[in-house]
Amino acid sequence: MPELPELQAHAERLDVAFSGAVLEGFRALTFTALKTVEPSPEAAVGAAVAGVERVGKYLLIRIGTVTFVVHLMQGGRLTPDEKRAARPRGGLARWTFDDGRALLLTEQAKEKRAGIWVVGGEPREQPPLLGLGPDAATLTVEGLHAALDGPSMRLHGFLRDQRRVAGIGRRLANEVCHRARLSPFAATGKLGDEEVEALYRAIGECLADSLAVERARDTMSSSAERPGAVHHRTGEACPVCGDTVHAVAYASYTVNYCPTCQTKGRILADNTTSKFLK
């Protein structure tokens, strides 16, 4: 799933390309694409794109009095639509502009989960953005302490919980834990001040590294093209210490870690009942 760096760079590209373009029409190509009823997308027709932004793992297209909030989920993409085919492969929705250009939301995954919310007013004060935690890109160390000051949970799960910190997903959670030299299964309620500081630095460094890669591209990267020391590198050598990268596999994702860097050499049980914490 695209995370903060991929979405931030993509929002910047779309903002440059489409800001000022006047919306001619919007069409949902599938029944499930549009998640809201009011306000109508028609309210934006005839207005110019005021900007394209990112909040958490959402893209925001501001047009006139409404904002189109887009979540790509895992297989979704929002890209310029040059062909404007009647039935585009994986097509979910299309924005057309009076200069002849178009934007197309597609999703190639079997389960169509990407979607669009049309909202009026401040998007952050209503679903689906309501309840998001502080954005990882603007997170302060004080904000991180505050986010950690909730129910204790495993660190990897904390980083992926959009209500605690917004914008981080599975890949970055793996990379941040490794960069901070913390076990992905460390209990957040037991982290000391030095460990929180290390976590804060790791979040900033991992975001900066990934953003640099994404901003150098013309299009959003694929999962395999994104940088990483441990994510999806099971069996490979850790670039820091040379130990073998291990994994704890779940039904829908994998937690990767380096035993030497993160768990004091301990190998975590490869199942959901692992009791190693730190």
Solvent accessible surface area in square Angstrom, and as a share of the most:
residue,aa,sasa,rsa
1,M,75,0.33
2,P,3,0.02
3,E,4,0.02
4,L,0,0.00
5,P,0,0.00
6,E,1,0.00
7,L,2,0.01
8,Q,40,0.18
9,A,2,0.02
10,H,10,0.05
11,A,2,0.02
12,E,57,0.26
13,R,52,0.19
14,L,4,0.02
15,D,46,0.24
16,V,129,0.74
17,A,43,0.34
18,F,2,0.01
19,S,53,0.34
20,G,49,0.47
21,A,9,0.07
22,V,48,0.27
23,L,1,0.01
24,E,99,0.44
25,G,18,0.18
26,F,22,0.09
27,R,146,0.53
28,A,39,0.31
29,L,41,0.20
30,T,48,0.28
31,F,201,0.84
32,T,69,0.40
33,A,1,0.00
34,L,51,0.25
35,K,84,0.36
36,T,32,0.19
37,V,128,0.74
38,E,133,0.60
39,P,40,0.25
40,S,45,0.29
41,P,16,0.10
42,E,109,0.49
43,A,56,0.44
44,A,0,0.00
45,V,59,0.34
46,G,56,0.54
47,A,25,0.20
48,A,45,0.35
49,V,5,0.03
50,A,80,0.62
51,G,7,0.06
52,V,8,0.05
53,E,60,0.27
54,R,29,0.10
55,V,16,0.09
56,G,0,0.00
57,K,20,0.08
58,Y,29,0.11
59,L,0,0.00
60,L,0,0.00
61,I,1,0.01
62,R,56,0.20
63,I,0,0.00
64,G,48,0.46
65,T,113,0.66
66,V,6,0.03
67,T,4,0.02
68,F,0,0.00
69,V,1,0.00
70,V,0,0.00
71,H,21,0.09
72,L,3,0.02
73,M,29,0.13
74,Q,110,0.49
75,G,19,0.19
76,G,0,0.00
77,R,66,0.24
78,L,0,0.00
79,T,51,0.30
80,P,75,0.47
81,D,14,0.07
82,E,164,0.73
83,K,184,0.78
84,R,93,0.34
85,A,44,0.34
86,A,82,0.64
87,R,227,0.83
88,P,23,0.15
89,R,194,0.71
90,G,20,0.19
91,G,9,0.09
92,L,1,0.01
93,A,0,0.00
94,R,20,0.07
95,W,0,0.00
96,T,20,0.12
97,F,1,0.01
98,D,88,0.45
99,D,81,0.42
100,G,46,0.44
101,R,95,0.35
102,A,2,0.02
103,L,1,0.00
104,L,14,0.07
105,L,0,0.00
106,T,16,0.10
107,E,2,0.01
108,Q,89,0.39
109,A,39,0.30
110,K,201,0.85
111,E,121,0.54
112,K,84,0.35
113,R,133,0.48
114,A,2,0.02
115,G,0,0.00
116,I,0,0.00
117,W,49,0.17
118,V,1,0.01
119,V,8,0.04
120,G,28,0.27
121,G,59,0.57
122,E,65,0.29
123,P,1,0.01
124,R,114,0.42
125,E,124,0.56
126,Q,50,0.22
127,P,85,0.54
128,P,27,0.17
129,L,4,0.02
130,L,111,0.55
131,G,53,0.51
132,L,45,0.22
133,G,14,0.14
134,P,61,0.39
135,D,28,0.15
136,A,6,0.04
137,A,52,0.40
138,T,107,0.62
139,L,15,0.07
140,T,70,0.41
141,V,33,0.19
142,E,119,0.53
143,G,20,0.19
144,L,0,0.00
145,H,71,0.32
146,A,69,0.54
147,A,14,0.11
148,L,15,0.07
149,D,124,0.64
150,G,35,0.33
151,P,111,0.70
152,S,68,0.44
153,M,61,0.27
154,R,78,0.29
155,L,0,0.00
156,H,4,0.02
157,G,18,0.18
158,F,0,0.00
159,L,0,0.00
160,R,66,0.24
161,D,21,0.11
162,Q,41,0.18
163,R,176,0.64
164,R,32,0.12
165,V,0,0.00
166,A,2,0.01
167,G,0,0.00
168,I,0,0.00
169,G,5,0.05
170,R,96,0.35
171,R,13,0.05
172,L,1,0.01
173,A,0,0.00
174,N,0,0.00
175,E,13,0.06
176,V,1,0.01
177,C,0,0.00
178,H,10,0.04
179,R,103,0.38
180,A,9,0.07
181,R,131,0.48
182,L,11,0.05
183,S,1,0.01
184,P,0,0.00
185,F,4,0.02
186,A,0,0.00
187,A,16,0.12
188,T,5,0.03
189,G,55,0.53
190,K,146,0.62
191,L,23,0.12
192,G,35,0.34
193,D,104,0.54
194,E,151,0.68
195,E,32,0.14
196,V,6,0.03
197,E,69,0.31
198,A,20,0.16
199,L,0,0.00
200,Y,73,0.28
201,R,134,0.49
202,A,1,0.01
203,I,3,0.02
204,G,39,0.38
205,E,76,0.34
206,C,6,0.03
207,L,11,0.05
208,A,58,0.45
209,D,66,0.34
210,S,3,0.02
211,L,24,0.12
212,A,67,0.52
213,V,55,0.32
214,E,1,0.01
215,R,134,0.49
216,A,89,0.69
217,R,71,0.26
218,D,132,0.68
219,T,85,0.50
220,M,20,0.09
221,S,1,0.01
222,S,52,0.34
223,S,58,0.38
224,A,102,0.79
225,E,92,0.41
226,R,19,0.07
227,P,48,0.30
228,G,26,0.25
229,A,19,0.15
230,V,0,0.00
231,H,24,0.11
232,H,126,0.56
233,R,82,0.30
234,T,81,0.47
235,G,54,0.52
236,E,84,0.38
237,A,69,0.53
238,C,3,0.02
239,P,95,0.60
240,V,93,0.54
241,C,56,0.33
242,G,49,0.47
243,D,44,0.23
244,T,59,0.34
245,V,2,0.01
246,H,54,0.24
247,A,21,0.16
248,V,0,0.00
249,A,52,0.40
250,Y,45,0.17
251,A,118,0.91
252,S,77,0.50
253,Y,48,0.18
254,T,38,0.22
255,V,2,0.01
256,N,0,0.00
257,Y,0,0.00
258,C,0,0.00
259,P,2,0.01
260,T,68,0.40
261,C,8,0.04
262,Q,10,0.04
263,T,2,0.01
264,K,167,0.71
265,G,43,0.41
266,R,91,0.33
267,I,88,0.45
268,L,6,0.03
269,A,42,0.33
270,D,89,0.46
271,N,69,0.35
272,T,83,0.48
273,T,89,0.52
274,S,1,0.01
275,K,171,0.72
276,F,77,0.32
277,L,66,0.33
278,K,95,0.40
